[in-house]
Amino acid sequence: MIMLHPQQAFCNADVVIMAKVVGVNVGSNTKYDIQQIKMFKGPDRVIHAIFTASSPAACGVTLETNKEYLFIDHPLHFPPLSDQHPRGVPVDGLGD
């Protein structure tokens, strides 16, 4: 995966939200229940869940419960935020 500069990733995205992971349900796909903190870019509604593949080999991501992330996604898929691979960046890692 090619890493974009954060400003370029924001400009290219359809959705950019800050959210806290509050629950997880693992099945054929992993569903992360989230508490949306701030919508920076996207539709005028609250997003409650993010889906990703359960396996890292299928581009799935593992997120930690009770941790805040900045999610950047495109193209626009509602619901959910993405059924493939959301780009989640831990908020405490943004200053690195």
Phi and psi in degrees as a GROMACS rama.xvg file:
@    title "Ramachandran Plot"
@    xaxis  label "Phi"
@    yaxis  label "Psi"
@TYPE xy
-84.3224  128.314  ILE-2
-88.5585  126.389  MET-3
-93.0795  156.471  LEU-4
-61.04  141.702  HIS-5
-53.0214  -36.8692  PRO-6
-67.5265  -39.1782  GLN-7
-67.7151  -40.3914  GLN-8
-61.1589  -41.9258  ALA-9
-61.7275  -47.5348  PHE-10
-63.8976  -35.3545  CYS-11
-80.0589  -17.3714  ASN-12
-80.4926  152.135  ALA-13
-90.2581  -28.9971  ASP-14
-135.908  132.657  VAL-15
-137.808  115.936  VAL-16
-134.615  152.905  ILE-17
-104.494  131.631  MET-18
-150.712  156.852  ALA-19
-107.675  132.769  LYS-20
-77.1654  122.792  VAL-21
-115.549  -7.42115  VAL-22
-168.697  163.497  GLY-23
-145.372  142.493  VAL-24
-136.854  111.503  ASN-25
-95.2061  128.236  VAL-26
-145.285  -140.687  GLY-27
-63.7496  -30.4917  SER-28
-125.189  157.166  ASN-29
-96.0138  129.636  THR-30
-106.595  122.208  LYS-31
-103.94  119.146  TYR-32
-78.6141  133.376  ASP-33
-127.566  155.362  ILE-34
-110.151  108.577  GLN-35
-68.2015  128.035  GLN-36
-97.4967  -44.7309  ILE-37
-153.102  134.143  LYS-38
-99.6623  113.64  MET-39
-88.8305  -31.7405  PHE-40
-158.421  132.877  LYS-41
143.312  -166.26  GLY-42
-71.8806  162.335  PRO-43
-86.752  66.1893  ASP-44
-161.424  162.163  ARG-45
-85.8914  137.436  VAL-46
-99.2384  130.254  ILE-47
-108.915  -13.3883  HIS-48
-151.547  152.992  ALA-49
-129.388  134.439  ILE-50
-112.665  143.929  PHE-51
-147.692  161.545  THR-52
-61.8938  147.594  ALA-53
-75.4594  -19.2681  SER-54
-109.373  134.035  SER-55
-59.9384  -28.2781  PRO-56
-65.7524  -23.4215  ALA-57
-101.005  24.8322  ALA-58
70.6079  20.818  CYS-59
-73.768  151.395  GLY-60
-116.697  150.256  VAL-61
-109.45  123.565  THR-62
-113.935  153.521  LEU-63
-96.4135  136.287  GLU-64
-67.0474  144.527  THR-65
68.8054  19.6766  ASN-66
-115.374  144.341  LYS-67
-91.6981  141.438  GLU-68
-133.695  153.321  TYR-69
-101.218  115.935  LEU-70
-101.054  129.713  PHE-71
-124.411  124.115  ILE-72
-141.606  148.736  ASP-73
-164.421  151.586  HIS-74
-70.7685  173.943  PRO-75
-69.8958  123.183  LEU-76
-131.765  111.645  HIS-77
-135.343  139.766  PHE-78
-74.1709  163.947  PRO-79
-86.7981  -167.411  PRO-80
-54.5769  -48.8864  LEU-81
-157.632  141.163  SER-82
-101.744  10.6813  ASP-83
-119.747  -85.9856  GLN-84
-143.7  95.1927  HIS-85
-66.7973  149.326  PRO-86
-95.5475  104.579  ARG-87
-106.918  125.628  GLY-88
-116.316  122.264  VAL-89
-58.4948  135.105  PRO-90
-60.5774  -37.2695  VAL-91
-71.076  -8.2136  ASP-92
-100.071  2.36748  GLY-93
-70.5598  -24.3942  LEU-94
-86.1585  -2.73487  GLY-95
